[in-house]
């Protein structure tokens, strides 16, 4: 079967190649009726634009590259959904590369986006210094927006959340229900974890609760099995303390959601013995037993705003005049049985 081309579309529709091209690119020069007719006909006949030809002609591929460190759960999926929604409104397509928390894979992903001539890159770095020199080099020719892990020292738009606020509000809720011996389960000692831990410490200072060093736990997050084994070990150690905690905050989706399973395995009553709350953007929190109180992040908004800010940069002729924004969106808390019974 012959491949559908711009020329064959024009012949079938009895239009010029120029008219069909403008209709497919949503040009204001073409009426809505004609654009709809051309676009529907092209879709019906499986027309695929020649990206290389377009790039050679316009210098654009209408492609946005997304480089992120993992795609293991709802949090990342929701951000990507927001990106795809916003990209579609600007007539861009998205290419996604998962670096799996590996700096060498991250380097290859960034270079690959340049090889694919992406018009811009949405980048969630592994940590504050990962491939920083390469990112700065890319920034000289290709617009970049940093999302989620925004503690990355390059000058551009950044879109994340008020991480310290999330843990502060979680602590406040626990104090409000009479829990003052609050443990916190963290991941690696960097970026987002540091911010979330600072909110925990700020809340303790505000409510005049001494910070107990033994209550601050850093888990091994290299793999799910490592995480589960490490968390179980830490829970057992905490409960053997002379003054054990009466609540736990999880600073990441995987930590928070697996806490309940570990506590159930150890036959620890929630929330009677330990109240549990933490960052979690999965709807599974409703199905857990007990249902999980969660700090929610506005994931779809993160994705949409990241794309909109990237498009804003791409449309600017003089990027030196752009005032870079470090956008921090608020979190919210949804209270359920794991803290309020």
BAMIGU-605458 format. One record per residue (C-alpha): residue number from 1; x, y negated, z. Coordinates in Angstrom, 1 decimal. Layout:
BEGIN
+-----+--------+--------+--------+
!   n !     c1 !     c2 !     c3 !
+-----+--------+--------+--------+
! NUM !      X !      Y !      Z !
...
+-----+--------+--------+--------+
***
This chain:
BEGIN
+-----+--------+--------+--------+
!   n !     c1 !     c2 !     c3 !
+-----+--------+--------+--------+
!   1 !    0.0 !    0.0 !    0.0 !
!   2 !    1.4 !   -3.4 !   -1.0 !
!   3 !    2.4 !   -5.8 !    1.7 !
!   4 !    0.1 !   -8.8 !    2.1 !
!   5 !    2.1 !  -12.0 !    1.4 !
!   6 !    1.3 !  -15.7 !    1.4 !
!   7 !    1.2 !  -15.6 !   -2.4 !
!   8 !   -1.2 !  -12.6 !   -2.5 !
!   9 !   -3.5 !  -14.3 !    0.0 !
!  10 !   -3.6 !  -17.5 !   -2.1 !
!  11 !   -4.4 !  -15.5 !   -5.2 !
!  12 !   -7.2 !  -13.5 !   -3.5 !
!  13 !   -8.7 !  -16.7 !   -2.1 !
!  14 !   -8.2 !  -18.7 !   -5.3 !
!  15 !   -6.3 !  -21.3 !   -3.3 !
!  16 !   -2.8 !  -22.8 !   -3.6 !
!  17 !    0.0 !  -21.3 !   -1.5 !
!  18 !    0.4 !  -24.6 !    0.2 !
!  19 !   -3.3 !  -24.7 !    1.3 !
!  20 !   -3.2 !  -21.2 !    2.7 !
!  21 !    0.1 !  -21.9 !    4.5 !
!  22 !   -1.3 !  -25.1 !    6.1 !
!  23 !   -4.6 !  -23.2 !    7.1 !
!  24 !   -2.6 !  -20.5 !    8.8 !
!  25 !   -0.6 !  -23.1 !   10.6 !
!  26 !   -3.7 !  -24.9 !   11.8 !
!  27 !   -2.8 !  -28.1 !    9.9 !
!  28 !   -5.1 !  -31.1 !   10.5 !
!  29 !   -5.0 !  -31.6 !    6.7 !
!  30 !   -7.3 !  -28.5 !    6.3 !
!  31 !  -11.0 !  -28.4 !    7.3 !
!  32 !  -12.0 !  -26.1 !   10.1 !
!  33 !  -14.2 !  -24.1 !    7.7 !
!  34 !  -11.3 !  -23.4 !    5.4 !
!  35 !   -8.9 !  -22.6 !    8.2 !
!  36 !  -11.3 !  -20.1 !    9.7 !
!  37 !  -11.9 !  -18.4 !    6.4 !
!  38 !   -8.2 !  -18.1 !    5.6 !
!  39 !   -7.3 !  -16.9 !    9.1 !
!  40 !  -10.0 !  -14.3 !    9.2 !
!  41 !   -9.1 !  -13.1 !    5.7 !
!  42 !   -5.4 !  -12.9 !    6.6 !
!  43 !   -6.2 !  -11.0 !    9.8 !
!  44 !   -8.5 !   -8.5 !    7.9 !
!  45 !   -5.7 !   -7.8 !    5.5 !
!  46 !   -3.0 !   -7.5 !    8.2 !
!  47 !   -1.0 !  -10.5 !    7.0 !
!  48 !    2.3 !  -10.9 !    9.0 !
!  49 !    4.2 !  -14.1 !    8.5 !
!  50 !    7.8 !  -14.0 !    7.4 !
!  51 !    9.5 !  -15.4 !   10.5 !
!  52 !   12.9 !  -15.6 !    8.9 !
!  53 !   11.6 !  -17.5 !    5.9 !
!  54 !    9.8 !  -19.9 !    8.2 !
!  55 !   12.9 !  -20.4 !   10.3 !
!  56 !   15.0 !  -21.2 !    7.2 !
!  57 !   12.4 !  -23.7 !    6.0 !
!  58 !   11.5 !  -25.4 !    9.3 !
!  59 !   14.2 !  -24.4 !   11.8 !
!  60 !   11.4 !  -22.9 !   14.0 !
!  61 !   10.2 !  -19.4 !   14.6 !
!  62 !    7.3 !  -20.3 !   16.9 !
!  63 !    8.8 !  -17.8 !   19.3 !
!  64 !    9.3 !  -18.2 !   23.0 !
!  65 !   11.7 !  -15.8 !   24.8 !
!  66 !   10.9 !  -14.7 !   28.3 !
!  67 !   13.8 !  -13.2 !   30.4 !
!  68 !   12.9 !  -11.9 !   33.8 !
!  69 !   14.5 !   -9.6 !   36.4 !
!  70 !   11.8 !   -7.1 !   36.7 !
!  71 !    8.3 !   -6.0 !   35.5 !
!  72 !    7.3 !   -3.6 !   38.2 !
!  73 !    4.0 !   -5.0 !   39.5 !
!  74 !    1.0 !   -7.3 !   39.2 !
!  75 !    3.0 !  -10.4 !   40.1 !
!  76 !    5.1 !  -10.3 !   36.9 !
!  77 !    2.1 !   -9.1 !   34.8 !
!  78 !    0.0 !  -12.0 !   36.0 !
!  79 !    2.7 !  -14.5 !   35.2 !
!  80 !    3.2 !  -13.0 !   31.7 !
!  81 !   -0.6 !  -13.2 !   31.1 !
!  82 !   -0.6 !  -16.9 !   32.0 !
!  83 !    2.4 !  -17.4 !   29.6 !
!  84 !    0.6 !  -15.6 !   26.8 !
!  85 !   -2.5 !  -17.6 !   27.2 !
!  86 !   -0.7 !  -20.9 !   27.1 !
!  87 !    1.6 !  -19.8 !   24.3 !
!  88 !   -1.4 !  -18.9 !   22.1 !
!  89 !   -2.9 !  -22.4 !   22.5 !
!  90 !    0.3 !  -23.8 !   21.2 !
!  91 !    0.5 !  -21.2 !   18.4 !
!  92 !    3.6 !  -19.5 !   19.8 !
!  93 !    4.3 !  -15.8 !   20.3 !
!  94 !    6.2 !  -14.4 !   23.2 !
!  95 !    9.1 !  -11.9 !   23.3 !
!  96 !    9.8 !  -10.4 !   26.7 !
!  97 !   13.1 !   -8.9 !   28.0 !
!  98 !   13.4 !   -7.2 !   31.4 !
!  99 !   16.9 !   -7.4 !   32.9 !
! 100 !   16.2 !   -4.9 !   35.7 !
! 101 !   18.1 !   -7.1 !   38.3 !
! 102 !   21.3 !   -6.4 !   36.3 !
! 103 !   23.6 !   -9.3 !   35.4 !
! 104 !   25.1 !   -7.6 !   32.4 !
! 105 !   21.6 !   -6.9 !   31.0 !
! 106 !   20.6 !  -10.5 !   31.8 !
! 107 !   23.6 !  -11.7 !   29.7 !
! 108 !   22.6 !   -9.5 !   26.8 !
! 109 !   18.9 !  -10.6 !   27.1 !
! 110 !   19.9 !  -14.3 !   26.9 !
! 111 !   22.2 !  -13.8 !   24.0 !
! 112 !   19.5 !  -11.7 !   22.3 !
! 113 !   17.0 !  -14.6 !   22.5 !
! 114 !   19.5 !  -16.8 !   20.7 !
! 115 !   20.1 !  -14.1 !   18.1 !
! 116 !   16.3 !  -13.9 !   17.5 !
! 117 !   16.3 !  -17.7 !   17.1 !
! 118 !   13.8 !  -18.3 !   19.9 !
! 119 !   12.6 !  -21.9 !   19.9 !
! 120 !   12.8 !  -21.9 !   23.7 !
! 121 !   13.4 !  -19.6 !   26.7 !
! 122 !   11.5 !  -19.1 !   29.9 !
! 123 !   14.1 !  -17.7 !   32.4 !
! 124 !   13.8 !  -16.2 !   35.8 !
! 125 !   17.4 !  -15.6 !   36.9 !
! 126 !   18.5 !  -12.7 !   39.1 !
! 127 !   20.1 !  -15.1 !   41.6 !
! 128 !   21.4 !  -18.6 !   41.9 !
! 129 !   24.7 !  -18.0 !   40.1 !
! 130 !   23.8 !  -15.2 !   37.6 !
! 131 !   25.1 !  -16.1 !   34.1 !
! 132 !   25.1 !  -19.8 !   35.1 !
! 133 !   27.8 !  -20.8 !   32.5 !
! 134 !   25.9 !  -19.0 !   29.7 !
! 135 !   22.7 !  -20.6 !   30.7 !
! 136 !   24.3 !  -24.1 !   30.7 !
! 137 !   25.8 !  -23.4 !   27.2 !
! 138 !   22.4 !  -22.3 !   25.9 !
! 139 !   20.8 !  -25.4 !   27.3 !
! 140 !   22.9 !  -27.5 !   25.0 !
! 141 !   21.0 !  -26.2 !   21.9 !
! 142 !   17.9 !  -24.4 !   23.2 !
! 143 !   15.2 !  -25.7 !   25.6 !
! 144 !   15.0 !  -23.6 !   28.8 !
! 145 !   12.5 !  -23.6 !   31.7 !
! 146 !   13.2 !  -21.8 !   35.0 !
! 147 !   10.3 !  -20.1 !   36.7 !
! 148 !    9.7 !  -18.3 !   40.0 !
! 149 !   13.3 !  -18.1 !   41.2 !
! 150 !   13.9 !  -21.8 !   40.9 !
! 151 !   17.1 !  -22.1 !   43.0 !
! 152 !   19.2 !  -22.2 !   39.9 !
! 153 !   21.6 !  -25.2 !   39.4 !
! 154 !   20.8 !  -26.4 !   35.8 !
! 155 !   19.0 !  -29.5 !   34.8 !
! 156 !   15.6 !  -28.6 !   33.3 !
! 157 !   12.0 !  -28.1 !   34.4 !
! 158 !   11.4 !  -25.5 !   37.1 !
! 159 !    8.2 !  -23.9 !   38.1 !
! 160 !    7.8 !  -22.0 !   41.4 !
! 161 !    5.8 !  -22.0 !   44.7 !
! 162 !    6.2 !  -23.5 !   48.1 !
! 163 !    7.8 !  -20.4 !   49.5 !
! 164 !    8.5 !  -21.8 !   53.0 !
! 165 !    4.9 !  -22.9 !   53.3 !
! 166 !    3.7 !  -19.4 !   52.6 !
! 167 !    5.6 !  -17.8 !   55.6 !
! 168 !    4.9 !  -20.8 !   57.8 !
! 169 !    1.2 !  -20.5 !   57.3 !
! 170 !    1.4 !  -16.7 !   57.8 !
! 171 !    3.1 !  -17.3 !   61.2 !
! 172 !    0.5 !  -19.9 !   62.1 !
! 173 !   -2.3 !  -17.4 !   61.4 !
! 174 !   -0.6 !  -14.8 !   63.6 !
! 175 !   -0.1 !  -17.3 !   66.4 !
! 176 !   -3.7 !  -18.3 !   66.1 !
! 177 !   -4.8 !  -14.7 !   66.7 !
! 178 !   -2.4 !  -14.3 !   69.7 !
! 179 !    0.6 !  -12.7 !   68.1 !
! 180 !    3.9 !  -14.4 !   69.0 !
! 181 !    6.4 !  -11.5 !   68.6 !
! 182 !    6.6 !  -11.7 !   64.8 !
! 183 !    9.1 !   -9.6 !   62.8 !
! 184 !    9.8 !  -10.4 !   59.2 !
! 185 !   10.9 !   -7.9 !   56.5 !
! 186 !   13.0 !   -9.6 !   53.8 !
! 187 !   14.9 !   -8.5 !   50.6 !
! 188 !   18.3 !   -9.7 !   49.5 !
! 189 !   19.8 !  -12.7 !   51.2 !
! 190 !   19.3 !  -15.2 !   48.4 !
! 191 !   17.0 !  -17.8 !   46.8 !
! 192 !   13.4 !  -17.1 !   47.5 !
! 193 !   14.1 !  -14.9 !   50.5 !
! 194 !   16.1 !  -17.7 !   52.1 !
! 195 !   13.3 !  -20.2 !   51.6 !
! 196 !   10.6 !  -17.8 !   53.0 !
! 197 !   12.8 !  -17.1 !   56.0 !
! 198 !   13.2 !  -20.9 !   56.6 !
! 199 !    9.4 !  -21.2 !   56.8 !
! 200 !    9.4 !  -18.4 !   59.4 !
! 201 !   12.0 !  -20.2 !   61.5 !
! 202 !   10.3 !  -23.5 !   61.0 !
! 203 !    7.0 !  -22.1 !   62.4 !
! 204 !    8.8 !  -20.5 !   65.4 !
! 205 !   10.4 !  -23.9 !   66.2 !
! 206 !    7.0 !  -25.7 !   65.8 !
! 207 !    5.2 !  -23.3 !   68.1 !
! 208 !    8.1 !  -23.1 !   70.5 !
! 209 !    8.7 !  -19.4 !   70.0 !
! 210 !   12.3 !  -18.3 !   70.4 !
! 211 !   13.7 !  -16.6 !   67.2 !
! 212 !   14.6 !  -13.0 !   68.0 !
! 213 !   17.5 !  -12.0 !   65.7 !
! 214 !   16.5 !   -8.3 !   65.8 !
! 215 !   13.1 !   -9.2 !   64.3 !
! 216 !   14.7 !  -10.5 !   61.1 !
! 217 !   15.1 !   -7.4 !   58.9 !
! 218 !   16.8 !   -7.3 !   55.5 !
! 219 !   15.7 !   -4.2 !   53.5 !
! 220 !   17.6 !   -2.3 !   50.8 !
! 221 !   15.6 !   -3.1 !   47.7 !
! 222 !   17.8 !   -1.3 !   45.1 !
! 223 !   15.2 !    1.3 !   44.5 !
! 224 !   11.7 !    2.2 !   45.8 !
! 225 !   13.0 !    5.3 !   47.6 !
! 226 !   15.8 !    3.3 !   49.3 !
! 227 !   13.3 !    0.6 !   50.3 !
! 228 !   10.8 !    3.1 !   51.8 !
! 229 !   13.5 !    4.9 !   53.8 !
! 230 !   15.1 !    1.7 !   55.0 !
! 231 !   11.8 !    0.2 !   56.0 !
! 232 !   10.8 !    3.3 !   58.0 !
! 233 !   14.2 !    3.2 !   59.8 !
! 234 !   13.7 !   -0.5 !   60.6 !
! 235 !   10.2 !    0.0 !   61.9 !
! 236 !   11.3 !    2.8 !   64.2 !
! 237 !   14.1 !    0.7 !   65.5 !
! 238 !   11.9 !   -2.3 !   66.1 !
! 239 !    9.4 !   -0.3 !   68.1 !
! 240 !   12.2 !    1.1 !   70.3 !
! 241 !   13.2 !   -2.4 !   71.4 !
! 242 !   12.5 !   -3.3 !   75.1 !
! 243 !   10.3 !   -6.1 !   73.7 !
! 244 !    8.9 !   -4.8 !   70.4 !
! 245 !    7.1 !   -7.0 !   67.9 !
! 246 !    3.3 !   -7.2 !   67.6 !
! 247 !    3.2 !   -8.4 !   64.0 !
! 248 !    5.2 !   -8.1 !   60.7 !
! 249 !    5.4 !  -10.5 !   57.7 !
! 250 !    6.5 !   -9.0 !   54.4 !
! 251 !    8.3 !  -11.5 !   52.1 !
! 252 !    7.7 !   -9.6 !   48.8 !
! 253 !    4.9 !   -7.6 !   47.1 !
! 254 !    6.7 !   -4.2 !   47.3 !
! 255 !    7.7 !   -4.7 !   50.9 !
! 256 !    4.2 !   -5.8 !   52.1 !
! 257 !    2.2 !   -3.2 !   50.3 !
! 258 !    4.5 !   -0.3 !   51.4 !
! 259 !    4.5 !   -1.4 !   55.0 !
! 260 !    1.0 !   -0.1 !   55.6 !
! 261 !    1.8 !    3.3 !   54.3 !
! 262 !    4.9 !    3.6 !   56.5 !
! 263 !    3.0 !    2.5 !   59.6 !
! 264 !    0.2 !    5.0 !   58.8 !
! 265 !    2.9 !    7.8 !   58.4 !
! 266 !    4.3 !    6.8 !   61.8 !
! 267 !    0.7 !    6.7 !   63.3 !
! 268 !    1.0 !    3.1 !   64.3 !
! 269 !   -2.3 !    1.4 !   64.6 !
! 270 !   -2.9 !   -1.7 !   62.4 !
! 271 !   -3.7 !   -4.4 !   63.6 !
! 272 !   -4.0 !   -3.1 !   67.2 !
! 273 !   -0.3 !   -2.4 !   67.7 !
! 274 !    1.1 !   -4.3 !   64.7 !
! 275 !   -0.7 !   -7.0 !   62.6 !
! 276 !    0.6 !   -7.1 !   59.0 !
! 277 !    0.5 !   -9.9 !   56.5 !
! 278 !    2.7 !  -10.8 !   53.6 !
! 279 !    3.2 !  -11.9 !   50.0 !
! 280 !    1.1 !   -9.7 !   47.7 !
! 281 !   -0.6 !  -10.4 !   44.4 !
! 282 !   -2.1 !   -7.0 !   43.8 !
! 283 !   -5.8 !   -6.3 !   44.0 !
! 284 !   -4.8 !   -3.0 !   45.7 !
! 285 !   -4.7 !   -4.9 !   48.9 !
! 286 !   -8.5 !   -4.5 !   49.0 !
! 287 !   -8.2 !   -0.7 !   48.7 !
! 288 !   -5.5 !   -0.2 !   51.4 !
! 289 !   -6.5 !    1.0 !   54.8 !
! 290 !   -6.9 !   -1.3 !   56.5 !
! 291 !   -7.3 !   -4.0 !   53.8 !
! 292 !   -4.2 !   -6.2 !   53.7 !
! 293 !   -4.0 !   -9.9 !   54.7 !
! 294 !   -2.1 !  -11.5 !   51.9 !
! 295 !   -0.1 !  -14.6 !   50.9 !
! 296 !   -1.2 !  -15.2 !   47.3 !
! 297 !    0.9 !  -17.0 !   44.7 !
! 298 !   -0.8 !  -18.8 !   41.8 !
! 299 !    0.8 !  -16.5 !   39.2 !
! 300 !   -1.3 !  -17.4 !   36.2 !
! 301 !   -0.6 !  -21.1 !   36.8 !
! 302 !    3.1 !  -20.4 !   37.1 !
! 303 !    3.0 !  -18.8 !   33.6 !
! 304 !    0.8 !  -21.5 !   32.0 !
! 305 !    2.7 !  -24.5 !   33.4 !
! 306 !    6.1 !  -22.9 !   32.5 !
! 307 !    5.0 !  -22.6 !   28.8 !
! 308 !    3.5 !  -26.1 !   28.8 !
! 309 !    6.7 !  -27.6 !   30.1 !
! 310 !    8.8 !  -25.7 !   27.6 !
! 311 !    6.6 !  -26.9 !   24.7 !
! 312 !    6.9 !  -30.4 !   26.1 !
! 313 !   10.7 !  -30.2 !   25.9 !
! 314 !   10.6 !  -28.6 !   22.4 !
! 315 !    8.4 !  -31.5 !   21.1 !
! 316 !   10.8 !  -34.2 !   22.4 !
! 317 !   13.2 !  -35.6 !   19.9 !
! 318 !   15.3 !  -37.3 !   22.6 !
! 319 !   15.6 !  -34.8 !   25.5 !
! 320 !   18.0 !  -37.1 !   27.4 !
! 321 !   15.0 !  -39.2 !   28.3 !
! 322 !   13.0 !  -36.4 !   29.9 !
! 323 !   12.6 !  -36.6 !   33.7 !
! 324 !   13.1 !  -33.1 !   34.9 !
! 325 !   10.5 !  -31.8 !   37.4 !
! 326 !   10.9 !  -29.2 !   40.1 !
! 327 !    7.2 !  -28.1 !   40.3 !
! 328 !    6.2 !  -26.3 !   43.5 !
! 329 !    2.7 !  -24.9 !   43.6 !
! 330 !    0.9 !  -24.1 !   46.9 !
! 331 !    0.3 !  -20.6 !   48.1 !
! 332 !   -3.0 !  -19.4 !   49.7 !
! 333 !   -3.8 !  -16.9 !   52.5 !
! 334 !   -6.5 !  -14.3 !   52.2 !
! 335 !   -7.3 !  -12.8 !   55.6 !
! 336 !   -8.4 !   -9.2 !   55.9 !
! 337 !   -8.5 !   -6.3 !   58.4 !
! 338 !   -4.7 !   -5.9 !   58.7 !
! 339 !   -4.6 !   -9.0 !   60.9 !
! 340 !   -8.2 !   -9.7 !   62.0 !
! 341 !   -9.5 !   -6.2 !   62.5 !
+-----+--------+--------+--------+
***
